[in-house]
Amino acid sequence: TLVMNHRAPRPTVFIKEYEETYGNAFEPGTPPREIAQQILSDLNLEGAFGVQRPGPDGRLTINRQGMLSPRRITFTPDDRRLVVERMELETSGFLNRFHRRRGFQQPYAADLAMAISVDAVIVAMAFWALSGLWMWWEMRATRLWGLACTAAGLGIFAFFVFAI
């Protein structure tokens, strides 16, 4: 959290990997997502991605999501140029991508594994909290101290909520 929230804002830096002429052409009216998927397949960069609406000149920008090296692929249909750029690796950017990763919307194993692991952690934490409450209730000698600590914790929480 410290790295993600307490960093100086910097613009995202992309490093050009390569530029090439793209051999395939697309029929007019082909949906941008379909074009992007074909380009990524041809570049062997399949995986989770987003595509921006084409610009006035038809330029298509594809954002290939990746934990370590996200890429931006720009396709200009007029001259069929592809520019592939890689995002510079930085700690705060990596942590932000990891934190915001979503899994069930993409049909890829890594995204699915991430979503399942997050769900498993949530279930484990809920079980941990509920079993702790149950144990506290079953141990009669600790009920008063537990209640006092719970009240103190709620008071501190309320203080910080109102202080922010």
SETOR-282463 format. One line per 3 residues: number of its first residue (from 1); their letters; for each residue x, y, z of N, C-alpha, C. Coordinates in steps of 0.001 Angstrom, whole numbers, plus 524288, in hexadecimal, padded with zeros to 5 digits. Example, Ala and Ser with C-alpha at 12.3 -4.5 7.8 and 13.67 -1.06 7.14 Angstrom:
2
1 = as = 83386:7E9C6:81E78:8300C:7EE6C:81E78:83390:7F31C:81E78  83232:7F736:81BA8:83566:7FBDC:81BE4:83264:8001E:81EBE
END
This chain:
164
1 = tlv = 80339:7FB59:80000:80000:80000:80000:8035F:804DE:80000  807A3:804D8:802FC:80B0D:8096C:80313:80D34:80A9A:7FDA7  80EFB:806A2:7FAE8:81138:8076D:7F5B8:80D0F:8094D:7F1E3
4 = mnh = 80852:8072F:7F256:80430:80892:7EEA4:80201:80E02:7EFA3  8017A:80F9D:7F485:7FEE6:8148C:7F5BF:80296:81921:7F696  8076E:8181A:7F7EE:80B07:81C58:7F938:80F85:81C8E:7F557
7 = rap = 80E26:81D57:7F084:81229:81DD1:7EC7A:81133:822D9:7E980  8154D:824F5:7E772:814B8:829AF:7E44B:81254:8282E:7DF08  80E62:82B00:7DD4D:80BF5:8299C:7D849:80FD0:82A70:7D3CD
10 = rpt = 81050:82669:7D09C:813CB:826AD:7CC0F:810D3:824BF:7C758  811FA:826E4:7C2DD:80F60:824DB:7BE2D:81160:81F5C:7BCF4  80E0C:81C48:7BA97:80F8D:816FE:7B920:8138A:81745:7B4B9
13 = vfi = 817BC:81455:7B553:81BE9:81451:7B171:81B9E:80F3F:7AE4F  81B43:80FD8:7A91C:81B3B:80B53:7A5A5:8205D:80B3A:7A29B  82273:80680:7A207:8274E:805B6:79F24:825F9:802DA:79A1E
16 = key = 82776:8050A:795B5:82641:802A7:790AA:82957:7FD9B:79011  82681:7F950:78F1B:82908:7F44B:78E43:82A42:7F38D:7887E  82656:7F45E:78531:82735:7F405:77F93:822AE:7F676:77CA3
19 = eet = 82396:7F725:7779F:81FAD:7F957:77416:81FF6:7F623:76F12  81B73:7F4F5:76CDD:81B62:7F1C6:76820:81691:7F2FB:764DB  816BF:7F13B:76004:81232:7F196:75C9A:80EFF:7ECAF:75D6E
22 = ygn = 809F3:7ED70:75E65:8066F:7E90C:75F83:80449:7E6FE:75A5F  804AD:7E1E5:75995:80330:7DF8A:7549F:7FD5D:7DEE7:753BC  7FA49:7DE5B:757D6:7F4AE:7DD72:75732:7F1B0:7E286:75674
25 = afe = 7ED6D:7E221:7538E:7E9D0:7E689:752F5:7E48A:7E4D0:75526  7E160:7E88B:756BB:7DC4A:7E75F:75905:7D7FD:7E9D7:755C1  7D3A4:7E710:75581:7CF12:7E913:752B8:7CD08:7EDED:75585
28 = pgt = 7CB03:7F1C3:752A9:7C898:7F643:75542:7C411:7F475:758BC  7C3B3:7F6C8:75D3F:7BF8C:7F561:760E3:7C0F4:7F100:7649F  7C5BB:7EEE4:7643C:7C764:7EACF:767E2:7C7CA:7ED3B:76D54
31 = ppr = 7C567:7EACD:77141:7C595:7ED07:77691:7CB33:7ED8D:7788E  7CC55:7F1D8:77B46:7D1A6:7F2B6:77D40:7D3AF:7EE3D:780A7  7D058:7EBEC:783D6:7D21D:7E7A7:7873E:7D3E0:7E2F4:783F8
34 = eia = 7D11C:7E1EB:77FC0:7D288:7DD8E:77C55:7D7BC:7DEA8:77997  7D883:7E37E:777E2:7DD7C:7E4FD:7756F:7E1EC:7E458:77961  7E111:7E648:77E17:7E511:7E5FA:78223:7E675:7E052:78362
37 = qqi = 7E286:7DD05:783BF:7E384:7D785:78502:7E6BF:7D4ED:780B4  7E5A0:7D631:77BCC:7E895:7D3EB:77776:7EE3B:7D5DE:77781  7EEF3:7DAF1:77879:7F442:7DD1E:778A0:7F764:7DA94:77D05
40 = lsd = 7F510:7DA1D:781A1:7F7D4:7D7A8:78602:7F92A:7D1FB:784D9  7F5A1:7CF49:78240:7F6A3:7C9DB:780CD:7FB36:7C98A:77D00  7FB52:7CD01:77926:7FF90:7CD03:7754D:804D0:7CE72:777BC
43 = lnl = 804B7:7D185:77BDF:8098E:7D314:77E87:80B21:7CF4C:782E3  80810:7CB1F:783A1:808E6:7C76A:787EA:808BB:7CA26:78D3A  804F7:7CDB7:78DCD:80437:7D087:792B0:7FEBA:7CFAB:794D7
46 = ega = 7FC9B:7CAF6:79403:7F759:7C9DE:795F0:7F72B:7CA92:79BD3  7F2B5:7CC4D:79D9E:7F1E0:7CD16:7A330:7EDE5:7D15D:7A40A  7ED2D:7D2C8:7A8EE:7E959:7D6C7:7AA50:7EAE3:7DBF7:7A7D5
49 = fgv = 7E707:7DEA7:7A592:7E829:7E3A2:7A308:7E35E:7E724:7A312  7E460:7EC06:7A210:7E043:7EFE8:7A14A:7E185:7F2C5:79C44  7DD91:7F4D3:799CF:7DE7A:7F7B1:794F5:7DB86:7FCD9:7953A
52 = qrp = 7DE26:80100:79394:7DBB2:8061E:79391:7D8AD:806E5:78E7D  7D4C8:80A35:78EBC:7D1CA:80B7B:78A0B:7D577:80DD3:785F7  7D4F0:80C5F:78106:7D869:80E81:77D00:7D820:81476:77CBF
55 = gpd = 7DC9F:816DB:77BD1:7DCE0:81C89:77B4D:7DAA3:81E49:7760F  7DA7D:82356:77524:7D85D:8255E:77038:7DB45:8235F:76B64  7E058:82251:76C13:7E36D:82046:767B3:7E332:81A54:76756
58 = grl = 7E014:817D4:76AA5:7DF90:81224:76AA4:7E37E:80F5C:76E12  7E6FF:8124B:7707A:7EB0A:80FFC:773D1:7E886:80D02:7784D  7EA7E:8084D:77929:7E866:804DF:77D2F:7ECA8:803F1:78140
61 = tin = 7EB62:804C7:78639:7EF1F:803F5:78A71:7ED45:7FF64:78DC6  7F0A3:7FB7B:78E34:7EF7F:7F6B8:79128:7F2ED:7F6C2:79602  7F091:7F5EF:79A7D:7F378:7F59A:79F6A:7F38B:7EFF3:7A126
64 = rqg = 7F7F8:7ED5F:7A053:7F89C:7E7E5:7A1D2:7FA25:7E7C7:7A788  7F689:7E5D8:7AAC5:7F773:7E5BD:7B062:7FB54:7E16D:7B1B8  7FEE5:7E2AC:7B50A:802C0:7DEDA:7B6D0:804C8:7E09D:7BC12
67 = mls = 805F0:7DCFC:7BF7C:807B9:7DE70:7C4B8:80D0C:7E11D:7C493  810C6:7DEC0:7C1EA:8160D:7E0E3:7C1E3:81702:7E4B4:7BD76  814F1:7E390:7B8E5:81610:7E6FA:7B46F:81136:7E7E6:7B117
70 = prr = 80DD5:7EB72:7B2CE:8095C:7ECCF:7AF88:80B52:7EF6F:7AA8C  80869:7EEC3:7A66E:80A06:7F0FC:7A169:805AD:7F446:79F09  8075B:7F813:79C03:803C0:7FB45:798F8:80520:7FA52:7933E
73 = itf = 8014A:7F876:79054:8020B:7F76D:78AC3:7FEAC:7FB50:787CE  8011F:7FE4D:78460:7FE4D:8022D:7814D:7FE48:80071:77BA2  7F9A0:80010:77968:7F8F3:7FE70:773F2:7F6B2:80300:770E3
76 = tpd = 7F977:8048D:76CC9:7F7A3:808AA:7694D:7F60A:80616:7642A  7F0F5:805E3:762F5:7EF34:80300:75E5C:7F0DA:8056F:75924  7F19C:80A9A:758ED:7F30B:80D1D:753F9:7F821:80AEF:751C7
79 = drr = 7FC21:80A94:75504:8011F:80881:7532B:80249:80318:7556E  7FE76:800CF:75845:7FECC:7FB9C:75AA0:803A8:7FB08:75E15  804AD:7FF13:7612E:80929:7FF04:764BC:8077A:7FD36:76A20
82 = lvv = 80AC1:7F9FE:76C63:80A0C:7F835:771C9:80EAD:7FA24:774FC  80D7E:7FCA1:77952:8118D:7FE3E:77CF6:81071:7FB80:7821F  81441:7F883:783F0:813AE:7F599:788D3:8173E:7F820:78CDA
85 = erm = 814C7:7F9D2:79133:817AA:7FC5C:79564:8169F:7F975:79A7E  81AA6:7F92A:79DB5:81A4F:7F68C:7A2C0:81A86:7FAA5:7A70A  8173C:7FA01:7AB0E:81744:7FDA3:7AF72:81C0C:7FC94:7B2D3
88 = ele = 81E94:800C7:7B450:82328:80055:7B7AB:82187:7FDFD:7BCEE  8248C:7FA40:7BED1:8234A:7F7A1:7C3C1:824AA:7FB27:7C85A  820D7:7FC14:7CBBE:821B0:7FEFF:7D08E:81E6A:7FC75:7D4D4
91 = tsg = 82042:7FCC5:7D99A:81DC6:7FA0F:7DDF4:81822:7FBBC:7DEC7  8172C:800CF:7DF00:811DB:8029C:7E025:80E17:80122:7DBC5  80FC5:8016C:7D6E3:80C6C:7FFD7:7D285:80B2D:7FA0B:7D2BA
94 = fln = 80F1C:7F6DF:7D403:80E41:7F13E:7D47B:80A47:7F00C:7D8BB  80AE4:7F28A:7DD4A:80745:7F199:7E19E:801BF:7F365:7E048  80147:7F7C8:7DD98:7FC19:7F996:7DBF0:7F98F:7F5BD:7D82D
97 = rfh = 7FC82:7F3CB:7D461:7FA5B:7EFF6:7D0AD:7F8BD:7EAF5:7D384  7FC03:7E934:7D71F:7FAD0:7E476:7DA0F:7F5DE:7E534:7DD4E  7F55A:7E9D3:7DFA5:7F0E3:7EAF2:7E307:7EBCC:7EB4E:7DFE7
100 = rrr = 7EC1B:7ED40:7DB29:7E760:7EE20:7D810:7E645:7E9BC:7D428  7E936:7E5B0:7D45F:7E87B:7E15F:7D0AD:7E336:7DEC8:7D19A  7E07B:7DDCF:7CD66:7DB62:7DB3B:7CDA6:7DBC9:7D63A:7CA7D
103 = gfq = 7D8D0:7D249:7CC14:7D9B0:7CD54:7C98B:7D53F:7CAF0:7C691  7D090:7CB24:7C87F:7CC6F:7C815:7C61A:7CA88:7CA4D:7C0E2  7CC31:7CF18:7BF6D:7CA80:7D15B:7BA79:7CDCF:7CF80:7B5DF
106 = qpy = 7D268:7CD6A:7B6E6:7D5F8:7CBD6:7B2BC:7D649:7C5E4:7B26B  7D6C0:7C3C5:7ADB1:7D6D5:7BE0F:7AD19:7DC53:7BBA5:7AD85  7DFAD:7BDCA:7B0D0:7E50B:7BBEA:7B11D:7E623:7B984:7B674
109 = aad = 7E963:7B587:7B68F:7EA75:7B288:7BB57:7ECD5:7B5E0:7BFA8  7F073:7B962:7BE5D:7F2EE:7BC9E:7C269:7EEF0:7C026:7C50A  7EB69:7C26A:7C202:7E768:7C5CD:7C442:7E39B:7C2A9:7C79F
112 = lam = 7E240:7BE0D:7C5DB:7DEBE:7BAAD:7C8D8:7E157:7B8EF:7CDF7  7E655:7B782:7CDB4:7E92F:7B5E2:7D268:7E980:7BA5B:7D654  7EA5F:7BF17:7D466:7EA9C:7C39D:7D7E1:7E554:7C47B:7DA81
115 = ais = 7E114:7C431:7D78E:7DBD9:7C505:7D9B7:7DA8B:7C0DA:7DDD1  7DBE5:7BBFC:7DCB2:7DAD4:7B7C3:7E065:7DE07:7B876:7E563  7E2FC:7BA0E:7E4D3:7E63F:7BAC5:7E97E:7E436:7BF41:7ECDE
118 = vda = 7E24D:7C37A:7EA72:7E019:7C7D1:7ED73:7DB2F:7C5FD:7F04C  7D7DD:7C314:7EDA1:7D329:7C102:7F01E:7D488:7BD62:7F4AE  7D887:7BA26:7F3FE:7DA20:7B694:7F82C:7DC1A:7B998:7FCED
121 = viv = 7DF00:7BDD3:7FC08:7E0EA:7C102:80061:7DC5C:7C38C:80342  7D87D:7C569:8005A:7D3E2:7C7D4:802D2:7D100:7C3D9:80639  7D042:7BF2C:80435:7CD9F:7BB0E:8073F:7D0CE:7B9C4:80C1C
124 = ama = 7D5F8:7B953:80B8A:7D94C:7B813:8100D:7D912:7BC64:8142B  7D914:7C14D:81286:7D8DC:7C59F:81646:7D38F:7C5CE:81911  7CF60:7C4D2:81635:7CA2F:7C4B9:8189F:7C9E7:7C047:81C9A
127 = fwa = 7CBF8:7BBAC:81B2F:7CC0F:7B747:81ED2:7CF50:7B88F:823A4  7D3BF:7BB0A:822D0:7D736:7BC87:82717:7D45D:7C029:82ADF  7D1B9:7C423:828CF:7CEEB:7C7DA:82C25:7CA69:7C530:82F05
130 = lsg = 7C749:7C22E:82C3E:7C2BC:7BFB0:82EAE:7C452:7BB8A:832AB  7C865:7B88B:83176:7CA20:7B494:8353F:7CC67:7B72F:83A24  7CEEC:7BBBD:83961:7D0EF:7BE9F:83DE2:7CC90:7C082:84167
133 = lwm = 7C865:7C27E:83EF6:7C3E1:7C421:8421A:7C170:7BF81:844F0  7C100:7BB2E:84258:7BEB1:7B680:844BF:7C20B:7B4A2:8495D  7C73C:7B483:8487A:7CAB7:7B2DE:84CBA:7CA4C:7B69A:8515B
136 = wwe = 7CA0E:7BBB8:85048:7C99E:7BF8C:8546E:7C487:7BEAB:85784  7C058:7BD90:854D4:7BB58:7BCBC:85779:7BB71:7B7B8:85AC0  7BE06:7B3C5:858E5:7BE42:7AECB:85BBB:7C1B4:7AF16:86097
139 = mra = 7C571:7B295:860B1:7C901:7B307:8652C:7C6E6:7B744:868D1  7C39F:7B5B9:86C7F:7C0C2:7B967:86FD8:7C464:7BD1F:872DA  7C8EA:7BB4E:8745F:7CC7E:7BE88:87783:7CE83:7C33C:87474
142 = trl = 7CE77:7C2F9:86F65:7D0A3:7C743:86C3C:7CC7F:7CAE1:869FC  7C79C:7C9E7:86B03:7C370:7CD05:868A0:7C3D0:7D2CB:86A03  7C4CB:7D403:86EE7:7C4FA:7D97B:87088:7C980:7DC5E:86DEA
145 = wgl = 7CE2D:7D9E1:86DF6:7D2AF:7DC45:86B65:7D1CF:7DCB0:86582  7CF86:7D8CA:86347:7CE69:7D8F6:85DA6:7CAA4:7DD4A:85C3E  7C6B0:7DDF7:85F79:7C2DD:7E223:85E96:7C574:7E779:85F1F
148 = act = 7C8DE:7E80C:86313:7CBA6:7ED00:863DC:7CF38:7EE34:85F31  7D202:7EA47:85D49:7D574:7EB0F:858BD:7D251:7EC49:853D5  7CDE2:7E9C0:85335:7CA87:7EAD2:84EB3:7C890:7F06A:84EE4
151 = aag = 7C6D1:7F226:85377:7C4F2:7F788:8540B:7C95B:7FB69:852FB  7CE08:7FA51:854F0:7D285:7FDC8:85403:7D3DB:7FDF1:84E32  7D3D4:7F97A:84BB3:7D4F6:7F93F:84617:7D0FD:7FC3E:842E3
154 = lgi = 7CBF7:7FBA4:84428:7C7E3:7FE90:84166:7C86C:8046C:84264  7C9D6:805DC:8472F:7CAA7:80B64:84861:7CF29:80DB6:84544  7D384:80AE6:844ED:7D802:80CB9:841E3:7D69A:80D12:83C1F
157 = faf = 7D3D3:80929:83A32:7D21A:80934:834BD:7CEAA:80E07:833A6  7CAEA:80F01:83724:7C762:81380:83671:7CA88:81895:8369E  7CE57:818F9:83A1A:7D19E:81D9D:83A63:7D45F:81EA8:83534
160 = fvf = 7D6C1:81A98:832F8:7D98E:81B53:82E0F:7D5E1:81C77:8297D  7D149:81A2A:8297B:7CD82:81B4E:8254C:7CBF9:82104:82572  7CADA:8230E:82A1C:7C93B:82880:82A7F:7CDD0:82C3A:829E8
163 = ai = 7D28C:82A8E:82B4C:7D72B:82DD8:82AC9:7D8BB:82E8F:8250C  7D78C:82ABA:821E4:7D900:82B11:81C50:7D53C:82EB2:819B1
END
